[in-house]
């Protein structure tokens, strides 16, 4: 999946948009305002819902990545990019400043479910009004979290991700909504390497930094 939410043409600015990848996933936008740097999410109910597809049933490896600029300090866990998202399935990249949250989640966190929820997190990472490329990767060896090209955490994990046969994807939240601007987002069916991440960062940062 690739969604260039900054792209100023009709197939990316309306209420129905389409991913810029070979699958051309249909995405339904709820209120998130289109700007030249991405979609602005209000933290209340704005979201983008990507139609369910077996393409997203990533159980062995995945990468989630978004350019994100927060507009408010989160009070609870706020979802940036989620695959699935049931009580016992899925994976997600979120922001959180509530130390009493699930699994003692911190300011930036990644989660996936195998037999329980697994996490990687980092404290005091984001500043309001400052763009970051946040990336989560998993390969059944390490669960890695990056800001830009800096590794924030890399705990060992080996379990398969629990996913339904055709999970949906949400951007901006599906019950815990993020406040801020999301410029673009990626889902990969492998754990991208640091070299791949650095290329992504270098080729896209000019839109945000």
One Martini backbone bead per residue (centre of mass of N, CA, C, O) as a GRO file, in nm:
protein
  209
    1UNK     BB    1   0.096   0.035   0.023
    2UNK     BB    2   0.025   0.372  -0.120
    3UNK     BB    3  -0.019   0.710   0.033
    4UNK     BB    4  -0.034   1.033  -0.115
    5UNK     BB    5  -0.187   1.281   0.066
    6UNK     BB    6  -0.050   1.539  -0.090
    7UNK     BB    7  -0.181   1.490  -0.354
    8UNK     BB    8  -0.329   1.744  -0.591
    9UNK     BB    9  -0.552   1.530  -0.689
   10UNK     BB   10  -0.862   1.392  -0.728
   11UNK     BB   11  -0.769   1.090  -0.630
   12UNK     BB   12  -0.669   1.252  -0.330
   13UNK     BB   13  -0.911   1.485  -0.236
   14UNK     BB   14  -1.150   1.326  -0.174
   15UNK     BB   15  -1.372   1.088  -0.032
   16UNK     BB   16  -1.242   0.912  -0.265
   17UNK     BB   17  -0.959   0.703  -0.277
   18UNK     BB   18  -0.634   0.587  -0.417
   19UNK     BB   19  -0.390   0.388  -0.433
   20UNK     BB   20  -0.027   0.395  -0.524
   21UNK     BB   21  -0.068   0.094  -0.658
   22UNK     BB   22  -0.144  -0.208  -0.805
   23UNK     BB   23  -0.430  -0.225  -0.634
   24UNK     BB   24  -0.605   0.022  -0.587
   25UNK     BB   25  -0.724   0.106  -0.322
   26UNK     BB   26  -1.008   0.173  -0.150
   27UNK     BB   27  -1.079   0.497   0.004
   28UNK     BB   28  -1.239   0.630   0.296
   29UNK     BB   29  -1.323   0.958   0.383
   30UNK     BB   30  -1.336   1.127   0.712
   31UNK     BB   31  -1.290   1.479   0.699
   32UNK     BB   32  -1.007   1.486   0.615
   33UNK     BB   33  -0.811   1.742   0.524
   34UNK     BB   34  -0.684   1.875   0.235
   35UNK     BB   35  -0.335   1.918   0.162
   36UNK     BB   36   0.001   1.977   0.052
   37UNK     BB   37   0.092   1.773   0.317
   38UNK     BB   38  -0.201   1.648   0.359
   39UNK     BB   39  -0.392   1.514   0.616
   40UNK     BB   40  -0.624   1.643   0.848
   41UNK     BB   41  -0.662   1.551   1.189
   42UNK     BB   42  -0.878   1.600   1.481
   43UNK     BB   43  -0.903   1.353   1.708
   44UNK     BB   44  -1.216   1.244   1.685
   45UNK     BB   45  -1.317   1.120   1.357
   46UNK     BB   46  -1.092   1.114   1.168
   47UNK     BB   47  -1.052   0.916   0.856
   48UNK     BB   48  -0.913   0.620   0.686
   49UNK     BB   49  -1.062   0.363   0.486
   50UNK     BB   50  -0.952   0.049   0.390
   51UNK     BB   51  -1.022  -0.200   0.212
   52UNK     BB   52  -1.055  -0.515   0.235
   53UNK     BB   53  -0.766  -0.752   0.223
   54UNK     BB   54  -0.544  -1.014   0.170
   55UNK     BB   55  -0.287  -0.836   0.143
   56UNK     BB   56  -0.302  -0.767   0.474
   57UNK     BB   57  -0.220  -1.072   0.560
   58UNK     BB   58   0.042  -1.024   0.774
   59UNK     BB   59   0.228  -1.282   0.952
   60UNK     BB   60   0.563  -1.266   0.903
   61UNK     BB   61   0.570  -0.966   0.774
   62UNK     BB   62   0.635  -0.600   0.821
   63UNK     BB   63   0.548  -0.252   0.725
   64UNK     BB   64   0.514   0.069   0.885
   65UNK     BB   65   0.452   0.406   0.740
   66UNK     BB   66   0.481   0.763   0.844
   67UNK     BB   67   0.402   1.089   0.798
   68UNK     BB   68   0.415   1.307   1.099
   69UNK     BB   69   0.213   1.586   1.252
   70UNK     BB   70   0.149   1.704   1.545
   71UNK     BB   71  -0.122   1.906   1.722
   72UNK     BB   72  -0.123   1.721   1.988
   73UNK     BB   73  -0.139   1.588   2.293
   74UNK     BB   74  -0.178   1.282   2.390
   75UNK     BB   75  -0.397   1.101   2.620
   76UNK     BB   76  -0.407   0.857   2.433
   77UNK     BB   77  -0.425   0.620   2.222
   78UNK     BB   78  -0.316   0.681   1.880
   79UNK     BB   79  -0.390   0.604   1.552
   80UNK     BB   80  -0.219   0.587   1.242
   81UNK     BB   81  -0.162   0.265   1.164
   82UNK     BB   82  -0.387  -0.011   1.072
   83UNK     BB   83  -0.417  -0.364   1.093
   84UNK     BB   84  -0.716  -0.438   1.167
   85UNK     BB   85  -0.805  -0.435   1.524
   86UNK     BB   86  -0.876  -0.634   1.711
   87UNK     BB   87  -0.848  -0.787   2.016
   88UNK     BB   88  -0.687  -1.055   1.846
   89UNK     BB   89  -0.564  -0.857   1.611
   90UNK     BB   90  -0.291  -0.725   1.452
   91UNK     BB   91  -0.149  -0.393   1.367
   92UNK     BB   92   0.033  -0.097   1.505
   93UNK     BB   93   0.069   0.264   1.488
   94UNK     BB   94   0.141   0.484   1.768
   95UNK     BB   95   0.031   0.734   1.999
   96UNK     BB   96   0.146   0.813   2.348
   97UNK     BB   97   0.100   0.977   2.696
   98UNK     BB   98  -0.008   0.714   2.860
   99UNK     BB   99   0.121   0.518   3.114
  100UNK     BB  100  -0.171   0.355   3.152
  101UNK     BB  101  -0.160   0.206   2.914
  102UNK     BB  102  -0.113  -0.043   2.713
  103UNK     BB  103   0.179  -0.171   2.817
  104UNK     BB  104   0.302   0.106   2.878
  105UNK     BB  105   0.266   0.321   2.678
  106UNK     BB  106   0.406   0.560   2.473
  107UNK     BB  107   0.466   0.807   2.245
  108UNK     BB  108   0.578   0.560   2.073
  109UNK     BB  109   0.413   0.275   1.908
  110UNK     BB  110   0.414  -0.083   1.868
  111UNK     BB  111   0.188  -0.349   1.748
  112UNK     BB  112   0.118  -0.705   1.804
  113UNK     BB  113  -0.055  -1.019   1.745
  114UNK     BB  114  -0.051  -1.346   1.878
  115UNK     BB  115  -0.106  -1.441   2.201
  116UNK     BB  116  -0.031  -1.140   2.236
  117UNK     BB  117   0.067  -0.828   2.305
  118UNK     BB  118   0.317  -0.662   2.124
  119UNK     BB  119   0.602  -0.434   2.191
  120UNK     BB  120   0.721  -0.101   2.095
  121UNK     BB  121   0.898   0.179   2.256
  122UNK     BB  122   0.900   0.550   2.301
  123UNK     BB  123   1.019   0.843   2.463
  124UNK     BB  124   0.996   1.161   2.385
  125UNK     BB  125   0.976   1.215   2.047
  126UNK     BB  126   0.753   1.425   1.999
  127UNK     BB  127   0.665   1.734   1.833
  128UNK     BB  128   0.481   1.993   1.795
  129UNK     BB  129   0.508   2.070   1.447
  130UNK     BB  130   0.683   1.803   1.383
  131UNK     BB  131   0.826   1.607   1.158
  132UNK     BB  132   0.789   1.243   1.102
  133UNK     BB  133   0.930   0.927   1.032
  134UNK     BB  134   0.739   0.644   1.097
  135UNK     BB  135   0.861   0.305   1.181
  136UNK     BB  136   0.752  -0.041   1.138
  137UNK     BB  137   0.911  -0.364   1.201
  138UNK     BB  138   0.880  -0.722   1.095
  139UNK     BB  139   1.058  -1.078   1.103
  140UNK     BB  140   1.070  -1.288   1.352
  141UNK     BB  141   1.312  -1.135   1.525
  142UNK     BB  142   1.240  -0.820   1.498
  143UNK     BB  143   1.105  -0.522   1.662
  144UNK     BB  144   1.089  -0.211   1.493
  145UNK     BB  145   1.167   0.139   1.574
  146UNK     BB  146   1.133   0.454   1.394
  147UNK     BB  147   1.294   0.777   1.350
  148UNK     BB  148   1.340   0.808   1.056
  149UNK     BB  149   1.678   0.664   1.094
  150UNK     BB  150   1.619   0.600   1.398
  151UNK     BB  151   1.663   0.371   1.639
  152UNK     BB  152   1.444   0.300   1.926
  153UNK     BB  153   1.377  -0.019   1.884
  154UNK     BB  154   1.461  -0.405   1.929
  155UNK     BB  155   1.292  -0.650   1.999
  156UNK     BB  156   1.251  -0.974   2.046
  157UNK     BB  157   1.058  -1.167   1.799
  158UNK     BB  158   0.864  -1.481   1.674
  159UNK     BB  159   0.578  -1.444   1.612
  160UNK     BB  160   0.285  -1.468   1.461
  161UNK     BB  161   0.057  -1.284   1.308
  162UNK     BB  162  -0.266  -1.200   1.378
  163UNK     BB  163  -0.504  -1.257   1.110
  164UNK     BB  164  -0.730  -1.208   0.905
  165UNK     BB  165  -0.798  -1.285   0.578
  166UNK     BB  166  -0.934  -0.969   0.541
  167UNK     BB  167  -0.810  -0.691   0.623
  168UNK     BB  168  -0.826  -0.383   0.733
  169UNK     BB  169  -0.754  -0.027   0.702
  170UNK     BB  170  -0.623   0.243   0.909
  171UNK     BB  171  -0.621   0.609   0.912
  172UNK     BB  172  -0.622   0.791   1.220
  173UNK     BB  173  -0.832   0.565   1.303
  174UNK     BB  174  -1.086   0.331   1.503
  175UNK     BB  175  -1.134   0.501   1.811
  176UNK     BB  176  -0.828   0.618   1.813
  177UNK     BB  177  -0.757   0.942   1.740
  178UNK     BB  178  -0.563   1.146   1.549
  179UNK     BB  179  -0.361   1.447   1.577
  180UNK     BB  180  -0.300   1.578   1.256
  181UNK     BB  181  -0.056   1.516   0.998
  182UNK     BB  182  -0.069   1.308   0.704
  183UNK     BB  183   0.125   1.259   0.419
  184UNK     BB  184   0.216   0.945   0.426
  185UNK     BB  185   0.176   0.583   0.337
  186UNK     BB  186   0.294   0.248   0.435
  187UNK     BB  187   0.282  -0.099   0.315
  188UNK     BB  188   0.471  -0.392   0.384
  189UNK     BB  189   0.560  -0.750   0.328
  190UNK     BB  190   0.819  -0.642   0.476
  191UNK     BB  191   1.123  -0.578   0.629
  192UNK     BB  192   1.270  -0.309   0.604
  193UNK     BB  193   1.558  -0.165   0.558
  194UNK     BB  194   1.770   0.080   0.631
  195UNK     BB  195   1.833   0.151   0.337
  196UNK     BB  196   1.535   0.180   0.250
  197UNK     BB  197   1.459   0.395   0.457
  198UNK     BB  198   1.663   0.608   0.368
  199UNK     BB  199   1.546   0.645   0.087
  200UNK     BB  200   1.268   0.735   0.175
  201UNK     BB  201   1.357   0.979   0.337
  202UNK     BB  202   1.524   1.134   0.116
  203UNK     BB  203   1.279   1.139  -0.109
  204UNK     BB  204   1.050   1.288   0.107
  205UNK     BB  205   1.145   1.525   0.308
  206UNK     BB  206   1.098   1.787   0.125
  207UNK     BB  207   0.782   1.808   0.206
  208UNK     BB  208   0.853   1.863   0.544
  209UNK     BB  209   1.167   1.999   0.607
   0.00000   0.00000   0.00000
